Amino acid sequence: MSPFWSDGVPVSVPAPTDELPDGAPGGFEHRSRPHRVQGVSNHWRVHSAWWPEALAAHGVEVETWRDYWEVLTDTGLLCVLYHDLIGGAWYLERIHE
């Protein structure tokens, strides 16, 4: 599977259904088409505060705090979305073909 990388524009994410874990995206819209999340295959969190020395060594001063969700949609997409926990927006990071 080769991934499609998105353009970094926030996506609208509705509240999840009761069948999904807390915090999981309920769905999203991509190319004017709604995609409802049917299942979560993976979830992980990235928080750059764990590596302040490494960030400083590379001149990075911006903190990153994200929840990533690898999901399967009702339209058959396997994709990764992330929730920017600092800014509050959701992003479609990649779609696997």
N, C-alpha and C positions, 0 to 999 in steps of 0.2 A: 504494500500500500504506500503510495506516495502522498504526502500531505499537501493540501491546499492551504496556503497561509493567507489570513484575512488582511484587510487594509487598516486594522486598528481602530475602526470606528465603533463606538459603543452600540450595543444592541439592546433592545427592549426585552426584558425577561419577566414573564408573569409569575405569580406565586406558584410554588409546586403543589402537586396533588398530594393527598394523604399517603399514596403508595411510594412516594420518594422520600429519601432521608431529609432531615431538617437542613435547611440552607441550600439544598439542591435547586438548580434552575428548573422551572416548570416547562420552559420552551423558549423559543426565540424566533425572530423573523430574519430570513436570509434571502436576498434577491427577490424581495416582495412576496415571499412565500412563508407561511407559518410552519414551524416544526415543533411538535410537542414531544417532550422528553418522555420516553417509555421506560428507561432504565439507566442506572448509573453503574459503570464498570470500574471506575476508579475515582478517588478523591484524595487530594493532597494540598498542603498549605505551604506557601513560601513567605518567609518573613526575613527581610534583610538585616534586621537588628541583631540576628544571630552572628553576623559576620562584619562587625563594624570596622575591624582592622583591615580586612580585605577590601571593603568599600573605600576606605580612606586611601589605601595604597593605590587605587585606581582613580582617585579623584572624584568618586561618586558621593554625592551628599544627599541624594534622594532616597528616602526609605521606601521599600516595596513590601506590601503586605497583601497577599492574594490567596484566595481559595480557588483551586483548579478542580474542574469536574469533567471527566471523560464520560460522555453520554451517548446513548443510542436513541434516535428519534423515530417517530411514527412514519417518517418518510424514508427510513432506511439509512440515515447518515450516522456515521460514527465520528464524533467530533469532540473537541476540547473547548470548553468555555471557562473563563475565569471571572471572578468577582473581585474587583479592586476594593479591598476593605477600608482603604483610606478615603478614596474619592466616592465610593458607592456605586460606580458604574459596572456594568457587565460587558465583557468582550468575547467575541468568537475568535479563538486563537487559531484553530486549524480544523480542517475537515479531511478525514482519510477517505480516499477513493476506493 
